[in-house]
């Protein structure tokens, strides 16, 4: 039992100094044992390890390339039965952790999302990013048949056991949609149960975004096509039992 809180870091030393105390304060409100895992780059680029040591977080260097590689590394080393992942740039408010945990447990969800787009959610991202995000979310909802409003954020709580069972092929941010489809296909004839908790998405505190617009869009489109055929081959959705 307990919560593995995972953050994927790429030169996020300054942000983690602010975030880790807030995460600790809020995850302790959940009333469960917990661990905090920081997955840093393969070769350290700043003093992230020193920050982890200061706040008692487990420091791990990613073992596979790309954002997806860091995500898979975090899954590999998670020890608790609940897996909460969030951005390490300050865009995901730690204050939402207790509400995400409560919904996950009380509603017996497969995935709970800290959502920008459910009722009460807000985003302070740039307008161009908001438009792109809405378009991508709409496309993935329709093409993959996933019933959630915010499919492109990684502020989520999962069952660790379910995550460890999925096989992921994506290397970049598109792994966020792939993992949901793979979880759904592993559910066989039952719909994946989503929960969404509204958050106020903030702009990053320090540093620059690692996402590049054109490669980001191209990757998501190619992945959308691939995952559509994965869905068709699996015959999802099937009649619920």
Secondary structure, 3 states (H helix, E strand, C coil): CCEEEEEECCCCHHHHHHHHHHHHHHHHHHCCCEEEEEEECCCCCCCHHHHHHHHCCEEEECCCCHHHHHHHHHHHHCCCCEEEEEECCCCCCHHHHHHHHHHHHHCCCCEEEEECCCCCCEECCCHHHHHHHHHHHHHHHHHHCCCCCCCCCCCEEEEHHHHHHCCCCCCCCCHHHHHHHHHHHHCCCCCCCEEEEECEECCCCCCCCCCCHHHHHHHHHHHHHHHHHHHHHHCCCCCCC
